[in-house]
Amino acid sequence: MNTGYMHPVLAEASLPISIPSCHCREMLQYQILSNVGQILRQGWFKGSNIYISTRMLPKGQRFLLRIVCNDQVLHEGRFETMVD
């Protein structure tokens, strides 16, 4: 995962995602799921890079991020929000 440069304020509340091997020409869907599988946030984007805001997620908890294209999971990984 390539993070590149991020503004410090954005970096503390964003999850940078880079999908270099994405050949999907359709819109990609991201989903943020709780540890019990409930979808907390989802949205759509086009391209191979996106910054997903984590500002409104509970602090100090683990989540699953899933990137989907045409019902195929392209990326799945866990992350944890920081405690202030």
C-alpha positions in Angstrom: 0.0 0.0 0.0 1.5 3.3 -1.1 0.7 6.3 1.1 2.6 9.1 -0.6 2.3 12.6 0.9 -0.7 13.6 3.1 -1.5 16.8 4.9 -0.9 16.1 8.6 -4.5 16.9 9.6 -5.9 14.6 6.9 -3.4 11.9 7.8 -4.7 11.6 11.4 -8.2 10.9 10.2 -7.9 9.2 6.8 -7.0 5.8 5.4 -5.0 6.1 2.2 -5.6 3.2 -0.2 -3.7 2.5 -3.4 -4.7 -0.4 -5.7 -2.0 -0.6 -8.3 -3.1 -3.8 -10.0 -6.7 -2.7 -10.5 -7.9 -3.3 -14.0 -11.6 -2.8 -13.2 -13.1 -0.1 -15.4 -16.2 0.1 -13.3 -16.7 2.1 -10.1 -15.1 0.5 -7.1 -16.9 0.1 -3.8 -15.4 0.5 -0.4 -16.9 -0.9 2.7 -15.9 -0.4 6.3 -17.2 -3.2 8.5 -17.3 -3.7 12.3 -15.8 -6.7 14.0 -19.2 -8.4 13.8 -19.5 -7.9 10.0 -21.9 -4.9 10.1 -21.3 -2.4 7.3 -20.6 1.0 9.0 -19.7 3.0 5.9 -19.6 2.4 2.2 -19.1 4.4 -0.9 -17.9 4.4 -4.4 -14.8 5.7 -6.2 -13.1 5.5 -9.6 -9.4 5.1 -10.1 -6.7 3.4 -8.1 -6.2 5.9 -5.2 -8.6 7.1 -2.5 -8.5 8.6 1.0 -11.2 7.3 3.2 -12.1 9.4 6.2 -12.1 7.6 9.5 -13.0 10.7 11.5 -16.5 9.5 12.4 -15.6 6.0 13.4 -15.2 5.1 17.1 -11.7 5.5 18.4 -9.5 2.6 19.4 -11.4 -0.1 17.6 -10.5 -2.5 14.8 -12.3 -2.5 11.5 -12.2 -4.4 8.2 -11.8 -2.5 5.0 -13.0 -4.2 1.8 -12.6 -2.9 -1.8 -15.0 -4.6 -4.2 -15.4 -4.5 -8.0 -18.2 -6.4 -9.8 -18.8 -8.5 -6.7 -15.2 -9.5 -6.5 -13.1 -8.5 -3.5 -9.9 -6.7 -4.7 -8.5 -5.8 -1.3 -9.4 -6.7 2.3 -7.5 -5.6 5.3 -7.9 -4.7 9.0 -7.0 -1.3 10.5 -7.4 0.3 13.9 -8.5 3.8 14.7 -6.1 5.8 17.0 -7.2 6.9 20.4 -6.9 10.7 20.9 
